[in-house]
């Protein structure tokens, strides 16, 4: 084997080693300050909120307004998937609503726990999806079922604020009962899209501020 050929082999091995080191150094991995499953608990609160149901026929809005809006959840940690675009189920989120009214009458809203998937991070702000939340709204004898799968939500690691984007991904349905026909202004049962957020019309994105001593922190670096 010639001396020149040996030099080429050594040079090639050096280049491969350098590329491997650079790849390892630039690896982007998810992590958080939460504990291992089931995670570390946190609480959050938001201003008054409103769900607007967009009934198509006849075209009108049915609003459900709540004076108190809170959330509980758990942040999973500490290490997430390596080099992954999305960290699924990094946190759970369960909203709670009280002081609710619909058509000027008292309403009761009960929601299940949903999941937060971290999709990306920039400038210490994590963008993610909230999925799998189901709620029932009982008002004037009518029970409305609501499902929510929301995209474009953000969590700010610095301010500890989860901003919920409820402009799409929400569906409401109701049965063909006399109570529901009266409340919804329809001649039968049905379903419609809905929006959720602030009490403005249309609602704007709603911010939940973490109030617990534990402040979630999710990083992608």
Secondary structure, DSSP 8 states (H G I E B T S, - for coil): --HHHHHHHHHHHHHHHHHHHHHHHT--EEEESSBSTT-EEEEEEE--EEEEEEETTTTEEEEEEEEEEEEEEEEB-SEEEET-S-EEEEEEEEEEEEEEEETTEEEEEEE--EEEEEEEEETTEEEEEEEEEEEEEEETTEEEEEEEEEEEEEEETTTTEEEE-EEEEEEEEE-S-HHHHHHHT-SS-EEEEEEEESSSSS---EEEEE-SS----EEE-
